[in-house]
Amino acid sequence: MIRRIITPILDAQKWAESLGGWLSKVYLFLLRPAALKSFLHGTWLGHALHPLITDVPVGAFTVALFLDVLGGFGNTSAYEGAKWATAVGVVTMLGAMLAGIADFTGTYGRETKYGTLHQIFMYLSLVFYLISLAVRFGYVAGGPQLWTANAVIGYGLLAIGAYIGGELVFGLGYMVDRHAWDAGGNKWAALERSEFPENEPAQAKAGDQTLLIVRQGERIYALHDVCSHAGCNLSDGGTVVGGKRDQIQCPCHGSRFRLADGTVTRGPATYDQPSFEVRRAEGKIEVRRAGS
């Protein structure tokens, strides 16, 4: 299996994790408005924005390469189509990079290493495509051989970067819903404790579920304790925020969820937090997955 050969090579690049830590700080400084960062993550979409955009440049560059091949076999009119397909690819690649940069700021450890390698190959690919585009539009001297050569190299680098990006998502599970396989269940389960401080995040077990509990007066809110974004515990350093103190903020990356129903209100999370119905029965507090 090819993955068994490539993964050890990627894991051995320890320098990439250090470089990634520095890059992450730079990106966080550039993406300081929380609304901009949430937009680039795709919080408003309910799905990561980056993979949605990447299909466009990959498709455009594939079309451009095909048309360049046709041009090389004598159909010179195909070069005009390849020029504009390359232009579309470059512009949309820049958009995909912005979304990818936002997602990268939430990585750590091995994820940071893979994310750094992914973006390096994508940056290099962009450089070669920009050269190809400059030749096609006459800003740099050269002909079909030069712009096609740069496009081929750019496409190869793009493919390597895409493979690493796929490994980051499918191999390491980054930017996926941490609760995608959680069963809802329809049975009420008693919390292991019944006393909670006012407006302070607390952790409690209910069967095999670990929950975040926030009490506000007589109202008790319960969400799954594991953040849907990167798996941090909301109860371990999380804070109750919002003008009405109706949201919980994750201590790791700042994602916010509405206490009442788990709706994500600020990224980097793009998936809602599982919420639980709460009731009092026979002196105990019982919960069950909302919507079950």
C-alpha positions in Angstrom: 0.0 0.0 0.0 1.4 3.4 -1.1 0.2 5.0 2.2 2.5 2.8 4.2 5.5 4.2 2.3 4.4 7.9 2.3 3.1 8.2 5.9 6.5 7.5 7.6 8.1 10.1 5.3 5.6 12.7 6.3 6.0 11.8 10.0 9.7 12.2 9.8 9.5 15.9 8.8 9.8 17.3 12.3 10.8 20.7 11.1 7.4 21.1 9.5 5.7 21.1 13.0 8.0 23.9 14.2 7.5 26.0 11.1 3.8 25.4 11.3 3.6 26.7 14.9 5.2 29.9 13.7 2.9 30.2 10.6 -0.1 29.6 12.8 0.7 32.6 14.9 1.2 34.8 11.8 -2.1 33.6 10.4 -4.0 34.2 13.6 -2.6 37.8 13.7 -3.8 38.4 10.1 -7.2 36.8 10.7 -7.9 38.8 13.9 -11.6 39.7 13.2 -13.5 36.7 14.6 -16.3 37.1 12.0 -13.8 36.8 9.1 -12.2 33.7 10.6 -15.6 32.1 11.2 -16.6 32.9 7.6 -13.5 31.3 6.2 -13.9 28.2 8.3 -17.5 27.8 6.9 -19.3 28.1 10.2 -22.2 29.8 8.4 -22.3 26.9 6.0 -22.3 24.2 8.5 -19.5 22.5 6.6 -15.8 23.3 6.2 -15.5 25.8 3.3 -12.0 24.8 2.2 -12.8 21.5 0.6 -15.8 22.9 -1.2 -13.7 25.5 -2.9 -10.7 23.3 -3.8 -12.7 21.3 -6.4 -12.9 24.4 -8.6 -9.1 25.1 -9.1 -8.4 21.3 -9.4 -11.0 21.1 -12.1 -9.9 24.2 -13.9 -6.2 23.1 -13.9 -7.2 19.7 -15.2 -9.1 21.2 -18.1 -6.2 23.5 -18.8 -3.8 20.6 -18.9 -6.1 18.7 -21.3 -6.4 21.7 -23.6 -2.6 22.2 -23.6 -2.2 18.6 -24.7 -4.7 19.3 -27.6 -2.7 22.4 -28.5 0.5 20.4 -28.6 -1.0 18.0 -31.1 -1.8 20.8 -33.5 -5.1 22.2 -32.2 -3.6 25.6 -31.4 -7.0 27.2 -30.7 -7.2 25.1 -27.6 -4.4 27.2 -26.0 -6.9 30.1 -25.6 -9.2 27.9 -23.5 -6.2 26.7 -21.5 -5.2 30.3 -20.8 -8.6 31.2 -19.3 -9.0 27.9 -17.5 -5.6 28.5 -15.8 -6.7 32.0 -14.8 -9.9 30.6 -13.2 -7.7 28.0 -11.4 -5.3 30.6 -10.0 -8.1 33.0 -8.7 -10.0 30.2 -7.1 -6.9 28.6 -5.7 -6.2 31.9 -3.8 -9.7 31.7 -2.3 -9.2 28.0 -1.3 -5.9 29.0 0.3 -7.5 31.7 2.5 -10.0 29.1 3.8 -7.2 26.6 4.3 -5.2 29.1 6.3 -8.1 29.7 8.6 -8.5 25.9 9.2 -4.7 25.5 9.7 -4.8 27.8 12.8 -6.7 25.1 14.7 -4.2 22.3 14.2 -1.7 20.9 16.6 1.0 18.2 16.7 0.8 15.8 13.8 -2.0 17.8 12.2 0.2 20.9 12.2 3.0 18.9 10.5 0.8 17.6 7.8 -1.0 21.0 7.3 2.4 22.7 6.9 3.6 20.2 4.3 0.2 20.5 2.5 0.4 24.3 2.2 4.1 24.3 1.1 3.3 22.1 -1.9 0.2 24.3 -2.7 2.3 27.5 -2.5 4.9 26.0 -4.8 2.2 24.9 -7.2 0.7 28.4 -7.2 4.2 29.8 -8.1 4.5 27.6 -11.2 0.9 28.3 -12.3 1.5 32.1 -11.9 4.6 31.8 -14.2 2.5 29.8 -16.6 -0.2 32.4 -16.5 2.3 35.2 -17.0 3.7 33.6 -20.1 0.2 32.9 -21.5 -0.8 36.5 -21.2 2.5 37.8 -22.6 3.9 39.3 -19.4 6.9 37.0 -19.6 8.6 36.0 -22.9 8.0 32.4 -23.9 5.7 30.1 -25.8 3.6 27.0 -25.4 6.5 24.8 -24.3 7.3 27.1 -21.4 3.8 27.7 -20.1 2.9 24.0 -20.5 6.1 22.9 -18.7 5.2 25.2 -15.7 1.6 23.9 -15.7 2.7 20.3 -15.6 5.1 20.9 -12.7 2.3 22.9 -11.0 -0.2 20.1 -11.5 2.2 17.6 -10.0 2.8 19.7 -6.9 -0.9 20.2 -6.7 -1.5 16.5 -6.7 1.0 15.9 -3.9 -0.4 18.7 -1.8 -3.9 17.3 -2.4 -2.8 13.8 -1.2 -1.4 15.3 2.0 -4.5 17.3 2.5 -6.6 14.2 2.1 -4.5 12.4 4.7 -5.0 15.3 7.1 -8.8 14.9 6.8 -9.3 11.2 6.3 -6.2 9.8 8.1 -6.1 12.2 11.0 -9.7 13.2 11.1 -9.2 17.0 11.1 -12.2 19.2 10.5 -14.6 16.3 10.7 -17.6 16.1 13.0 -16.4 14.5 16.3 -19.9 13.2 17.0 -20.8 11.8 13.5 -21.1 8.3 14.9 -22.6 9.0 18.3 -25.9 7.2 18.7 -28.8 9.4 19.9 -30.6 6.9 22.1 -34.0 7.4 23.5 -33.6 6.4 27.1 -33.2 8.8 30.0 -30.0 8.4 32.0 -29.3 9.8 35.5 -26.4 12.2 36.0 -23.8 11.0 38.5 -24.2 14.2 40.5 -27.1 16.6 41.1 -25.5 19.8 42.4 -23.9 22.3 40.1 -22.5 25.8 40.6 -24.3 28.8 39.0 -23.0 29.7 35.5 -19.9 27.6 35.9 -19.1 24.9 33.3 -19.1 21.5 35.0 -18.5 17.9 33.8 -20.8 15.0 34.7 -21.3 11.5 33.5 -24.6 10.0 32.3 -24.1 6.4 31.5 -21.3 6.3 28.9 -21.7 9.9 27.9 -19.5 12.7 29.3 -21.5 16.0 29.4 -20.9 19.7 29.9 -23.4 21.0 32.5 -24.3 24.6 33.0 -26.9 25.6 35.6 -28.6 29.0 35.4 -31.1 29.3 38.2 -33.5 26.4 38.0 -32.6 25.8 34.3 -29.9 23.2 33.6 -28.3 23.0 30.2 -26.5 19.9 29.0 -24.2 19.5 25.9 -21.7 16.8 25.0 -18.4 17.7 26.6 -16.2 16.9 23.6 -16.1 19.9 21.2 -17.2 18.9 17.7 -14.2 20.8 16.2 -11.0 19.3 17.6 -12.1 17.1 20.6 -11.3 19.5 23.5 -13.4 19.2 26.7 -15.7 22.2 26.9 -15.9 21.8 30.7 -12.1 22.1 31.1 -11.5 25.8 31.0 -14.6 26.7 28.9 -16.4 29.9 29.6 -20.0 31.0 29.6 -20.2 34.0 27.2 -22.7 36.1 25.2 -24.7 39.1 26.1 -27.3 36.8 27.7 -24.7 34.4 28.9 -26.3 31.8 26.6 -23.2 30.3 24.9 -20.2 28.2 25.9 -16.8 29.0 24.5 -14.3 26.2 23.9 -11.0 26.8 25.7 -8.9 25.5 22.9 -9.8 27.4 19.7 -12.7 29.7 20.8 -15.6 28.0 19.1 -18.9 29.0 20.6 -22.1 26.9 21.0 -25.6 27.9 22.2 -26.3 26.3 25.5 -30.0 25.8 24.7 -29.6 23.6 21.6 -25.8 23.3 20.8 -26.0 25.4 17.7 -22.5 26.6 16.7 -22.4 30.5 16.7 -18.7 31.1 16.1 -16.0 29.0 14.5 -13.7 27.3 13.9 -16.3 24.7 14.6 -18.6 24.1 11.7 -20.8 21.4 13.3 -23.3 21.8 16.1 -22.7 20.4 19.5 -25.0 17.4 20.5 -27.5 18.7 23.1 -29.5 16.9 25.7 -32.9 17.3 27.3 -32.9 17.6 31.0 -35.5 16.6 33.6 -35.7 16.0 37.4 -37.1 12.7 38.5 -37.1 11.1 41.9 -34.5 13.5 43.2 -32.2 12.9 40.4 -31.3 14.8 37.2 -31.8 12.8 34.1 -30.8 13.5 30.5 -31.3 12.1 27.0 -30.1 13.1 23.6 -32.3 15.9 22.1 -34.3 14.8 19.2 -34.2 11.1 20.2 
